[in-house]
């Protein structure tokens, strides 16, 4: 019974193609430099969603590439090789797949697409997506400085001159757009 509970606790809803790297990893820079030679090769890339564009039969997700951890989750660092377009079959709701959410895709390279960012013409590697995973948002954690620590809470300091110090409320959540 304990073994079943342990194995159930280890279960993950992340697809295997996302959690495991392809046999031969193609970097973002290689794809930009050798797009024609690498077309049709397997890739696993991820990053932060910049824009979602729904077409008739597919959704184009513009992603700002970030290095992936061993489990396929994009890192939270600011380094990036650039942007790529993930072509996903079907409809993805732009309210769910919102800007700044982290997403990892696995699929095949499908060439280079050029379009503008502002007035700058930009070359996007295109990934025809076989599987994808939208990483859950992490809960907000509040940090309280160590000088707010009271080892005698809630009973009070053992001396008669104890004066409770009010703790300010946590900061408000930023407005959602």
N, C-alpha and C positions, 0 to 999 in steps of 0.2 A: 504494500500500500504506500509506504514512504517512497519507494523507488518511482512509482507512478506519479506521485505528487511532485517529486523532484524533476522528472522528465517533463511534466506538464509546465512546470515553472520555467524550464529552459526553452520552451517552444517560442518561436518567433514568427511574426507574420511577414517578415522581410523575405522577398523571393530569393531563391538560391542564386540566380544570375546577378542579383544586386549585391548579396553578401559575399560572393566569391568573385575574385578578379578573373578575367579571361586568361587563357594560357599565355598568350602574347599580348602584353599591354601596349596599346598605342597611345602615346601622349598627345595632348592637345596641340603642342608645337609641331609634332610630326605630321599630324593631320592637316595643319595649315600649309606646311611646306611641301608635302607629297600627296595632295588630295586625290589626284588621278590614280596613282599607283596603289593607294590604300583603300580605294572604293570597294565596298562590300565586306570589309574586314570588321571583326567584332570589337566593340569598345564598351567601356563602362565609365561614364563620366557623371559628374554631379556638380551642384552649386546652388546658388540662390536664384529664384525665379525673378526675372525682370519684367516680363510681359507675356500675356496669354492671348492668342489670336485664334478664334474658331473659324474653320472653313467648312465647306459642305460635308465632307466625310472624315475630316481629321482636324486635330488641334495642333497648332504650332506653339511650342513653349520656348520662349527665349530665356536662356539660362546663363548667368555669369558663372563661368567655370571656377571651381575651387578644388584644391587637392582633397582626395578621399582618404579616410581612415581605412584600416584593414577590413572593417565590416561594411564598407561602402558609404558610410555617412560623410557628407561634405564637412570639412573643417570650418571653424569660425574665424579663421584668419582673413586678413584683407588681401592676400596674394591671389592673383588670378592670371590665367593665360589669355583670357579674353571671353568672348561670348560664343555660344553655339545655339543652334535651333534643334529642338527635339520634336520630331513629327510623330504624334500619337494618334492611332486610329480612334475615331469616335469623338465624343464631346467631353471636354473637361470644363467644369464650372470655374470661371475666373474668380468667383468669390471664395472658393475653396483653395484653388491654386493661385493664391494671391502673391503679389510682389513681396520679396524677402523671405518667403517660405523656402525651406531646403528640399531639394528633390534630386534623386539619383536615377539615371536611366541606363539601360543596357540594350544594345542593338547593333546595327551595322552602319558604317559610314555611307552616306548617300550623296557625296559631292560637296561642293561649295556653293553657297548662295550669297549674292551681294545685294545689300540694301543699305539705306542711309541711317545713321544715328545723327539726328540733327541734319547738318549739311555734309557730314563726313561719310563717304562711301566705306562701308565696312564689310569684310569677308567673313561669313559665318560657316563653319563646318556644320553639316546637317546630319543628324542621326535618325535613322528610321528605327523607331523604338519597338523592341520586342517585349520588354517589361520595364516597369518604373515603380518608384516608391516615393511617396510624399512623407517626409520625416515629421513626426509629431512635434508640435511646439512644446518647448520645455516650460514648466511652471515657473513663474517669477519667484525668486528667492530674495528675501530681504536680509540685509546684513545689519546687525546691530553692533555698534562699537563695544569693545570689551569693558569700557568704563560704565556701561549700563548694567553690568552683571551684579546681581545681589544674591550672595550665597544664603542669606537668611529669609529670602522671599518664600512664602507670604507671611511669615511670623514676625518679621522685623528684627532689627539689630538688637543684640542682648543688653544694650545699655539704655537708660531712660531718655537719652537725648536723640533718639532716632527720629528723623524727619523723612517721610517718603518722598522720593524724587519722581515727578511725573515723567512718563516715557512718551515722547512725541509719536503721533500716528505714523504708519508707513507712508512713503510717498505715493501720490495718486497714480493711477495707470495713465499712460499717454492716450490721447483721444484716438479712436479708430476711425479710419476714413472709408 
